[in-house]
């Protein structure tokens, strides 16, 4: 069958591919531990689930406005007001099928063929594919673990050309867990405004930031320069609502209208029941996040200590999200020469599923998700350490 050229250029998501292989091995009887998928192991809070049950009982099962119900869009605007002091209204917000659709729709309405998008590396796996599907060109800016995988204004400036249209900035980062301070974000935002570059801020992990680090956002810059910034967020990570598929974007009202037009021709509204659940999440208590953060800090500390005990590994301390991104290329051999081969080896030998750093733009590293219980995490990291030492010896 003949397929369009665009689909032949796009690679499947590496995280989902690894997870599928792990499930196949489990089905064959292997005991596999997956550290591959970025999904909190906590249950969705009960008050959120109850709001969904009530919505179903009340028959709230019809189409809604494409950009989301009024109450939810207002609650999203209220989120930015509560946490970042930003004055926004419902017309500055669109609700999407996860943060992923927000990013996709933004790139579709912002890019013309050949427009360049600066992407600091390591990066979330879907950014380059989304840029390519919008006929844009990804320009990668490598970063180093010694600098916490954070990009500098000088590096961004060196990557800028006459064709540069956008910068995608993710903090806290998937895959590294590293996080820009507000001062660092302000410096990048000042540079972007001066250069006339539109910034897409992916802040999906902004509620999962660990002391002494503090949450930071480009939403205040949106308020002052709405034509230059869009902030993408959602409830998947902070409220353990990955399957509910509720994301949102804060952007200029004209950009929101354009994104709504795209969404109206693709998926239309987000599930009506999920919207009511999201409303309960945004307007209810936030105590559940304190419990999650406490657990993630404990797991981060456990995982970081064990990874560094492997030896010959460089791994910055994550300030947010729930990932470790160690540089492990010291363990590469002629038979296992890169991160993809190493992850295949560890899946076969250690029974642990990981994601190769190559999928995130840094082949020196592997990504470890610590979004699972302490005992299982420790057992998996012990297996990995033993397998790495066997590989090198």
For each residue, the residues with C-beta under 8 A, 3 or more apart:
1:
2:
3: 7 8
4: 7 8
5: 8 9
6: 9 10 132 133
7: 3 4 10
8: 3 4 5
9: 5 6 132
10: 6 7 129 132 133
11: 14 129
12: 16 17
13: 16 17 125 126
14: 11 17 18 125 355 356 358 359
15: 18 19 36 37 38 125 355 359
16: 12 13 19 20 37
17: 12 13 14 20 21
18: 14 15 21 22 34 36 343 347 353 354 355
19: 15 16 22 23 34 36 37 353
20: 16 17 23 24
21: 17 18 24 25 347 353
22: 18 19 25 26 32 34 36 347 353
23: 19 20 26 27
24: 20 21 27 28
25: 21 22 28 30 32 347 351
26: 22 23 29 30 31 32
27: 23 24
28: 24 25
29: 26
30: 25 26 351
31: 26 351
32: 22 25 26 347 351 352 353
33: 351 352 353 372 376 379 380 383
34: 18 19 22 37 352 353
35: 352 353 354 368 369 370 372 377 380
36: 15 18 19 22 353 354 355 367 369
37: 15 16 19 34 369 371
38: 15 174 237 321 322 323 369 371
39: 242 369 371
40: 237 240 242 292 322 371
41: 240 371 372 373
42: 240 288 291 292 295
43: 46 240
44: 48 49 239 240 241 244 277
45: 48 49 239 240 281 284 288
46: 43 49 50
47: 50 51 280 284 285
48: 44 45 51 52 239 241 277 278 280 281 284
49: 44 45 46 52 53 277
50: 46 47 53 54 280
51: 47 48 54 55 276 277 279 280
52: 48 49 55 56 273 274 276 277 280
53: 49 50 56 57
54: 50 51 57 58 276
55: 51 52 58 60 61 272 273 276 277
56: 52 53 59 60 61 273
57: 53 54
58: 54 55
59: 56
60: 55 56 272 273 276
61: 55 56 272 273
62: 272
63: 268 269 272
64: 68 69 269 270 272 275
65: 68 69 70 269
66: 260 263 264 268 269
67: 73 93 94 95 256 259 260 263 269
68: 64 65 72 73 76 93 94 95 248 269 270 275
69: 64 65 72 73 95 272 275 276 279
70: 65 73 74 90
71: 74 75 279
72: 68 69 75 76 95 275 278 279 282
73: 67 68 69 70 76 77 90 91 93 94 95 248
74: 70 71 77 78 89 90
75: 71 72 78 79 278 279 282 283
76: 68 72 73 79 80 90 93 95 248 250 282
77: 73 74 80 81 88 89 90 92 93 250
78: 74 75 81 82 282 283
79: 75 76 82 83 233 282
80: 76 77 83 84 86 88 217 219 231 250
81: 77 78 84 85 86 87 88
82: 78 79
83: 79 80 206 215 217
84: 80 81 217 219 220
85: 81 220
86: 80 81 219 220 222 223 250
87: 81 223
88: 77 80 81 92 93 219 222 223 250
89: 74 77 92 93
90: 70 73 74 76 77 93
91: 73 253 256
92: 77 88 89 226 250 251 252 253 256
93: 67 68 73 76 77 88 89 90 248 249 250 256
94: 67 68 73 102 105 248 249 251 256 259 260 263
95: 67 68 69 72 73 76 246 247 248 269 270 275 278
96: 99 101 102 105 234 246 247 248 249 259 263 270
97: 100 101 245 246 247 267 270
98: 101 102 234 236 245 246 247
99: 96 102 103 202 204 232 233 234 236 247 248
100: 97 103 104 126 247
101: 96 97 98 104 105 247 263 267
102: 94 96 98 99 105 106 232 234 247 248 249 259
103: 99 100 106 107 126 127 130 168 200 202 232
104: 100 101 107 108 130 133
105: 94 96 101 102 108 109 249 259 262 263
106: 102 103 109 110 200 230 232 249 251 255 259
107: 103 104 110 111 117 130 131 133 134 136 166 200
108: 104 105 111 133 134 262
109: 105 106 255 258 259 261 262
110: 106 107 115 134 165 166 198 255
111: 107 108 115 117 131 134 135 136 165 166
112: 115 135 165
113: 135 136
114: 135 136 137 163
115: 110 111 112 135 136 137 163 164 165 166
116: 136 137 138 139 161 163 164 165 166
117: 107 111 127 131 136 137 138 139 164 165 166 167 168
118: 139 141 156 159 160 164 166 167 168 197
119: 123 127 128 131 138 139 140 141 167 168 361
120: 123 140 141 143 149 150 151 155 156 168 169 170
121: 140 141 142 143 360 361 362
122: 143 149 173 175 176 325 357 360 361 362 365
123: 119 120 127 128 140 168 170 360 361
124: 127 170 174 175 202 360
125: 13 14 15 128 129 359 360
126: 13 100 103 129 130
127: 103 117 119 123 124 130 131 138 168
128: 119 123 125 131 132 138 361
129: 10 11 125 126 132 133
130: 103 104 107 126 127 133 134
131: 107 111 117 119 127 128 134 136 137 138
132: 6 9 10 128 129 135 136 138
133: 6 10 104 107 108 129 130
134: 107 108 110 111 130 131
135: 111 112 113 114 115 132
136: 107 111 113 114 115 116 117 131 132 165 166
137: 114 115 116 117 131 163
138: 116 117 119 127 128 131 132
139: 116 117 118 119 159 161 164
140: 119 120 121 123 361
141: 118 119 120 121 151 155 156 158 159
142: 121 361 362
143: 120 121 122 147 149 150 151 155
144: 147 149
145: 148 149 314 315 316 325 327 365
146: 314
147: 143 144 150 152
148: 145 176 178 316 319
149: 120 122 143 144 145 173 176 178 316 325
150: 120 143 147 178 180 184
151: 120 141 143 155 156 188
152: 147 155 156
153: 156 157 187 188 191
154: 157 158
155: 120 141 143 151 152 158 159
156: 118 120 141 151 152 153 159 160 167 188 191
157: 153 154 160 191 195
158: 141 154 155
159: 118 139 141 155 156 164
160: 118 156 157 164 195 197
161: 116 139 164
162:
163: 114 115 116 137
164: 115 116 117 118 139 159 160 161 167 195 197
165: 110 111 112 115 116 117 136 197 198
166: 107 110 111 115 116 117 118 136 197 198 199 200
167: 117 118 119 156 164 188 192 197 198 199 200
168: 103 117 118 119 120 123 127 199 200 202
169: 120 180 185 188 199 200 201 202 218
170: 120 123 124 173 174 201 202 203 204
171: 178 179 180 185 201 202 203 205 206 216 320
172: 177 178 179 205 206 208 209 318 319 320 321
173: 122 149 170 176 177 178 179 205 320 321 323
174: 38 124 170 177 204 205 321 323
175: 122 124 323 325 355 357 360 365 367
176: 122 148 149 173 316 318 323 325
177: 172 173 174 300 316 318 319 320 321 322 323 324 325
178: 148 149 150 171 172 173 316 318 319 320
179: 171 172 173 209 213 216 318 319 320
180: 150 169 171 184 185 188 216
181: 184 185 213 214 216
182: 185 186 214 216 217
183: 186 187
184: 150 180 181 187 188 216
185: 169 171 180 181 182 188 189 216 217 218 221
186: 182 183 189 190 221
187: 153 183 184 190 191
188: 151 153 156 167 169 180 184 185 191 192 199
189: 185 186 192 193 199 218 221 229
190: 186 187 193 194
191: 153 156 157 187 188 194 195
192: 167 188 189 195 197 198 199 228
193: 189 190 196 221 225 228
194: 190 191
195: 157 160 164 191 192
196: 193 228
197: 118 160 164 165 166 167 192 228
198: 110 165 166 167 192 228 229 230
199: 166 167 168 169 188 189 192 218 221 228 229 230
200: 103 106 107 166 167 168 169 230 232
201: 169 170 171 217 218 219 229 230 231 232
202: 99 103 124 168 169 170 171 232
203: 170 171 206 217 218 219 231 232 233
204: 99 170 174 232 233 234 236 237 247
205: 171 172 173 174 208 209 237 238 320 321
206: 83 171 172 203 209 215 216 217 233 238 320
207: 215 237 238 286 289
208: 172 205 237 238 289 292 293 296 320 321 322
209: 172 179 205 206 213 214 215 216 319 320
210: 213 293 296 297 300 318 319 320
211: 214
212:
213: 179 181 209 210 319 320
214: 181 182 209 211
215: 83 206 207 209
216: 171 179 180 181 182 184 185 206 209
217: 80 83 84 182 185 201 203 206 220 231
218: 169 185 189 199 201 203 221 222 229 231
219: 80 84 86 88 201 203 222 223 229 231 250
220: 84 85 86 217 223 224
221: 185 186 189 193 199 218 224 225 228 229
222: 86 88 218 219 225 226 228 229 230 231 250 251
223: 86 87 88 219 220 226
224: 220 221
225: 193 221 222 228 229
226: 92 222 223 229 251 252 253
227: 252
228: 192 193 196 197 198 199 221 222 225
229: 189 198 199 201 218 219 221 222 225 226 251
230: 106 198 199 200 201 222 249 250 251 252 255
231: 80 201 203 217 218 219 222 249 250 251
232: 99 102 103 106 200 201 202 203 204 247 248 249
233: 79 99 203 204 206 247 248 249 250
234: 96 98 99 102 204 237 246 247 248
235: 238 239 241 244 246 247 278 281 282
236: 98 99 204 239 240 241 242 244 245 246 247
237: 38 40 204 205 207 208 234 240 242 321
238: 205 206 207 208 235 289 292
239: 44 45 48 235 236 281 288 289
240: 40 41 42 43 44 45 236 237 292
241: 44 48 235 236 244 246 277 278 281
242: 39 40 236 237
243:
244: 44 235 236 241 271 274 277 278
245: 97 98 236 270 271 274
246: 95 96 97 98 234 235 236 241 270 274 275 277 278
247: 95 96 97 98 99 100 101 102 204 232 233 234 235 236
248: 68 73 76 93 94 95 96 99 102 232 233 234
249: 93 94 96 102 105 106 230 231 232 233 256 259
250: 76 77 80 86 88 92 93 219 222 230 231 233
251: 92 94 106 222 226 229 230 231 255 256 259
252: 92 226 227 230 255 256
253: 91 92 226 256 257
254: 257 258
255: 106 109 110 230 251 252 258 259
256: 67 91 92 93 94 249 251 252 253 259 260
257: 253 254 260 261
258: 109 254 255 261 262
259: 67 94 96 102 105 106 109 249 251 255 256 262 263
260: 66 67 94 256 257 263 264
261: 109 257 258 264 265
262: 105 108 109 258 259 265 266
263: 66 67 94 96 101 105 259 260 266 267 268
264: 66 260 261 268
265: 261 262
266: 262 263
267: 97 101 263 270
268: 63 66 263 264
269: 63 64 65 66 67 68 95 272 275
270: 64 68 95 96 97 245 246 267 274 275
271: 244 245 274 275
272: 55 60 61 62 63 64 69 269 275 276
273: 52 55 56 60 61 276 277
274: 52 244 245 246 270 271 277 278
275: 64 68 69 72 95 246 269 270 271 272 278 279
276: 51 52 54 55 60 69 272 273 279 280
277: 44 48 49 51 52 55 241 244 246 273 274 280 281
278: 48 72 75 95 235 241 244 246 274 275 281 282
279: 51 69 71 72 75 275 276 282 283
280: 47 48 50 51 52 276 277 283 284
281: 45 48 235 239 241 277 278 284
282: 72 75 76 78 79 235 278 279
283: 75 78 279 280
284: 45 47 48 280 281
285: 47 288
286: 207 289 290
287: 290 291
288: 42 45 239 285 291 292
289: 207 208 238 239 286 292 293
290: 286 287 293 294
291: 42 287 288 294 295
292: 40 42 208 238 240 288 289 295 296
293: 208 210 289 290 296 297
294: 290 291 297 298
295: 42 291 292 298 299
296: 208 210 292 293 299 300 322 370 371
297: 210 293 294 300 301
298: 294 295 301 302 374
299: 295 296 302 303 322 370 371 372 374 377
300: 177 210 296 297 303 304 317 318 322 324 370
301: 297 298 304 305
302: 298 299 305 306 370 374 377 378
303: 299 300 306 307 324 368 370 377 381
304: 300 301 307 308 315 317 318 324
305: 301 302 308 309
306: 302 303 309 310 378 381 382 385
307: 303 304 310 313 315 324 326 368 381
308: 304 305 313 315
309: 305 306 385
310: 306 307 313 326 328 384 385 388 389
311:
312: 330 331
313: 307 308 310 326 327 328 330
314: 145 146 326 327
315: 145 304 307 308 324 325 326 327
316: 145 148 149 176 177 178 325
317: 300 304
318: 172 176 177 178 179 210 300 304 321 322 323 324 325
319: 148 172 177 178 179 209 210 213
320: 171 172 173 177 178 179 205 206 208 209 210 213
321: 38 172 173 174 177 205 208 237 318
322: 38 40 177 208 296 299 300 318 369 370 371
323: 38 173 174 175 176 177 318 367 368 369 370
324: 177 300 303 304 307 315 318 367 368 370
325: 122 145 149 175 176 177 315 316 318 357 360 362 365 366 367 368
326: 307 310 313 314 315 365 366 368
327: 145 313 314 315 364 365
328: 310 313 331 332 339 342 364 365 366 388
329: 332 339 363 364 365
330: 312 313 392
331: 312 328 336 342 388 391 392
332: 328 329 336 337 338 341 342
333: 336 337 391 392
334: 337
335: 341
336: 331 332 333 341 342 345 391
337: 332 333 334 341
338: 332 341 342 356 358 363
339: 328 329 342 343 356 357 358 363 364 365 366
340: 343 344 356 358 363
341: 332 335 336 337 338 344 345
342: 328 331 332 336 338 339 345 346 356 366
343: 18 339 340 346 347 353 354 355 356 366
344: 340 341 347 348
345: 336 341 342 348 349 387 391
346: 342 343 349 350 352 354 384 387 388
347: 18 21 22 25 32 343 344 350 351 352 353 354
348: 344 345
349: 345 346 387 390 391
350: 346 347 380 383 384 386 387
351: 25 30 31 32 33 347 383
352: 32 33 34 35 346 347 380 383 384
353: 18 19 21 22 32 33 34 35 36 343 347
354: 18 35 36 343 346 347 366 367 368 384
355: 14 15 18 36 175 343 359 360 366 367
356: 14 338 339 340 342 343 359 363 366 367
357: 122 175 325 339 360 361 362 363 364 365 366 367
358: 14 338 339 340 361 362 363
359: 14 15 125 355 356 367
360: 121 122 123 124 125 175 325 355 357 365 367
361: 119 121 122 123 128 140 142 357 358
362: 121 122 142 325 357 358 365
363: 329 338 339 340 356 357 358
364: 327 328 329 339 357
365: 122 145 175 325 326 327 328 329 339 357 360 362
366: 325 326 328 339 342 343 354 355 356 357
367: 36 175 323 324 325 354 355 356 357 359 360
368: 35 303 307 323 324 325 326 354 381
369: 35 36 37 38 39 322 323 372
370: 35 296 299 300 302 303 322 323 324 377
371: 37 38 39 40 41 296 299 322
372: 33 35 41 299 369 376 377
373: 41 376 377
374: 298 299 302 377 378
375: 378 379
376: 33 372 373 379 380
377: 35 299 302 303 370 372 373 374 380 381
378: 302 306 374 375 381 382
379: 33 375 376 382 383
380: 33 35 350 352 376 377 383 384
381: 303 306 307 368 377 378 384 385
382: 306 378 379 385 386
383: 33 350 351 352 379 380 386 387
384: 310 346 350 352 354 380 381 387 388
385: 306 309 310 381 382 388 389
386: 350 382 383 389 390
387: 345 346 349 350 383 384 390 391
388: 310 328 331 346 384 385 391 392
389: 310 385 386 392 393
390: 349 386 387 393
391: 331 333 336 345 349 387 388
392: 330 331 333 388 389
393: 389 390
